[in-house]
Amino acid sequence: MSLFIKSAYRPVSLVRTIRAFSTDKEDMELAMNKIEELFSAAKDELEYADESQGSVYYHEDRTTAEKAVSDVLVEYNRFLEELPSDEMRNEVKTKVGMKMRELKMTFDALPEEGH
């Protein structure tokens, strides 16, 4: 049984969230593009780990997925901290926060090694 919830991962356009704001728009778009790339990589790594459960590759795939999820969450939180207003932070959290929580929950649902 697969724990990977494919339907929960529709493409997220984080850049569209930012375009409505004018402060440092170009820098924010670059940061959001980086987060989108990391998010996509983390989804891929989670899928690889899910598919390799029970194989000799699981340890490495799960470790790689953990790092990928951590990387995107670190960048997302850094981005939130650097936003110039609470209004912008709330907008991003509303539109993107759930996707980040789903990503973390998907990793947390992967079994520990040896289980």
C-alpha contacts under 8 A as a table, 3 or more apart, distances in Angstrom:
res1	aa1	res2	aa2	distance
2	S	5	I	7.84
2	S	50	D	6.69
2	S	51	E	7.65
3	L	50	D	6.79
3	L	106	T	7.22
3	L	109	A	6.74
3	L	110	L	7.03
4	F	46	L	7.39
4	F	47	E	6.38
4	F	50	D	6.41
4	F	106	T	6.47
5	I	8	A	5.61
5	I	9	Y	7.35
5	I	106	T	7.46
6	K	9	Y	5.60
6	K	10	R	7.97
7	S	10	R	6.56
8	A	99	K	7.80
8	A	102	E	7.30
9	Y	12	V	7.97
9	Y	43	K	7.82
9	Y	99	K	7.45
12	V	36	E	7.31
12	V	96	V	7.50
12	V	99	K	7.96
13	S	16	R	5.72
13	S	17	T	7.27
13	S	36	E	7.45
14	L	17	T	5.30
14	L	18	I	6.95
14	L	32	M	5.86
14	L	33	N	7.42
14	L	36	E	6.86
14	L	92	V	7.89
14	L	95	K	7.90
14	L	96	V	6.96
15	V	18	I	5.28
15	V	19	R	6.35
15	V	29	E	5.55
15	V	32	M	5.73
15	V	33	N	6.72
16	R	19	R	5.26
16	R	20	A	7.43
17	T	20	A	6.63
17	T	91	E	7.39
17	T	92	V	6.53
17	T	95	K	7.23
18	I	21	F	5.64
18	I	25	K	7.13
18	I	28	M	6.98
18	I	29	E	6.82
18	I	92	V	7.79
19	R	22	S	7.17
19	R	25	K	6.76
19	R	29	E	7.69
21	F	25	K	6.75
21	F	88	M	7.81
22	S	25	K	5.39
23	T	84	P	7.88
24	D	27	D	5.53
24	D	28	M	6.25
25	K	28	M	5.12
25	K	29	E	6.06
26	E	29	E	5.13
26	E	30	L	6.29
27	D	30	L	5.14
27	D	31	A	6.27
28	M	31	A	5.04
28	M	32	M	6.09
29	E	32	M	5.01
29	E	33	N	6.00
30	L	33	N	5.07
30	L	34	K	6.31
31	A	34	K	5.14
31	A	35	I	6.34
31	A	79	F	7.02
32	M	35	I	4.92
32	M	36	E	6.11
32	M	79	F	7.93
33	N	36	E	5.01
33	N	37	E	6.23
34	K	37	E	5.12
34	K	38	L	6.21
35	I	38	L	5.06
35	I	39	F	5.93
35	I	72	V	6.03
35	I	75	E	6.37
35	I	76	Y	6.40
36	E	39	F	4.97
36	E	40	S	6.13
37	E	40	S	5.18
37	E	41	A	6.23
38	L	41	A	5.05
38	L	42	A	6.06
38	L	68	A	7.03
38	L	71	D	7.05
38	L	72	V	5.23
39	F	42	A	5.08
39	F	43	K	6.24
39	F	68	A	7.97
39	F	69	V	7.50
39	F	72	V	5.77
40	S	43	K	5.16
40	S	44	D	6.35
41	A	44	D	5.11
41	A	45	E	6.21
41	A	68	A	6.79
42	A	45	E	5.04
42	A	46	L	6.10
42	A	65	A	6.14
42	A	68	A	4.73
42	A	69	V	5.29
42	A	72	V	7.35
42	A	103	L	7.89
43	K	46	L	5.13
43	K	47	E	6.25
43	K	103	L	7.28
44	D	47	E	5.12
44	D	48	Y	6.27
45	E	48	Y	5.04
45	E	49	A	6.17
45	E	61	D	6.90
45	E	62	R	7.85
45	E	64	T	6.61
45	E	65	A	4.70
45	E	68	A	7.05
46	L	49	A	5.11
46	L	50	D	6.08
46	L	61	D	7.90
46	L	62	R	7.37
46	L	65	A	5.22
46	L	106	T	7.52
46	L	107	F	6.61
47	E	50	D	5.03
47	E	51	E	6.11
48	Y	51	E	5.16
48	Y	52	S	6.14
48	Y	61	D	6.35
49	A	52	S	5.15
49	A	53	Q	6.43
49	A	58	Y	5.91
49	A	61	D	4.66
49	A	62	R	5.07
49	A	65	A	6.74
49	A	110	L	7.95
50	D	53	Q	5.63
50	D	110	L	6.95
52	S	55	S	5.46
52	S	56	V	7.83
52	S	57	Y	6.05
52	S	58	Y	5.08
52	S	61	D	7.26
53	Q	57	Y	7.84
53	Q	58	Y	5.33
54	G	58	Y	6.61
55	S	58	Y	5.60
56	V	59	H	7.13
57	Y	60	E	5.68
57	Y	61	D	6.11
58	Y	61	D	5.01
58	Y	62	R	5.79
58	Y	113	E	7.79
59	H	62	R	5.31
59	H	63	T	6.15
59	H	113	E	6.66
60	E	63	T	5.12
60	E	64	T	6.10
61	D	64	T	5.11
61	D	65	A	6.09
62	R	65	A	5.01
62	R	66	E	6.11
62	R	110	L	7.85
63	T	66	E	5.08
63	T	67	K	6.37
64	T	67	K	5.21
64	T	68	A	6.20
65	A	68	A	5.03
65	A	69	V	6.10
65	A	107	F	7.36
66	E	69	V	5.27
66	E	70	S	6.11
66	E	107	F	6.91
67	K	70	S	5.02
67	K	71	D	6.03
68	A	71	D	5.10
68	A	72	V	6.40
69	V	72	V	5.40
69	V	73	L	6.24
69	V	103	L	7.02
69	V	104	K	6.66
69	V	107	F	7.57
70	S	73	L	5.18
70	S	74	V	6.07
71	D	74	V	5.23
71	D	75	E	6.31
72	V	75	E	5.19
72	V	76	Y	6.02
73	L	76	Y	5.00
73	L	77	N	6.06
73	L	100	M	6.99
74	V	77	N	5.28
74	V	78	R	6.09
75	E	78	R	5.02
75	E	79	F	6.03
76	Y	79	F	5.08
76	Y	80	L	6.27
77	N	80	L	5.04
77	N	81	E	6.26
78	R	81	E	5.16
78	R	82	E	6.32
79	F	82	E	5.17
79	F	83	L	6.42
80	L	83	L	5.41
80	L	89	R	5.71
80	L	92	V	7.71
81	E	89	R	7.95
83	L	86	D	7.72
83	L	88	M	6.52
83	L	89	R	6.32
84	P	88	M	7.23
85	S	88	M	5.35
85	S	89	R	6.43
86	D	89	R	4.92
86	D	90	N	5.99
87	E	90	N	5.23
87	E	91	E	6.18
88	M	91	E	5.04
88	M	92	V	6.21
89	R	92	V	5.24
89	R	93	K	6.03
90	N	93	K	5.00
90	N	94	T	5.96
91	E	94	T	5.15
91	E	95	K	6.26
92	V	95	K	5.21
92	V	96	V	5.59
92	V	97	G	6.95
93	K	96	V	5.30
93	K	97	G	4.37
93	K	98	M	7.55
94	T	97	G	5.88
94	T	98	M	7.33
95	K	98	M	7.26
96	V	99	K	5.44
96	V	100	M	6.57
97	G	100	M	5.15
97	G	101	R	6.29
98	M	101	R	5.03
98	M	102	E	6.08
99	K	102	E	5.05
99	K	103	L	6.18
100	M	103	L	5.08
100	M	104	K	6.38
101	R	104	K	5.15
101	R	105	M	6.06
102	E	105	M	4.97
102	E	106	T	6.03
103	L	106	T	5.21
103	L	107	F	6.48
104	K	107	F	5.17
104	K	108	D	6.14
105	M	108	D	4.89
105	M	109	A	6.11
106	T	109	A	5.13
106	T	110	L	6.81
107	F	110	L	5.41
108	D	111	P	7.70
111	P	115	H	6.23
112	E	115	H	5.90
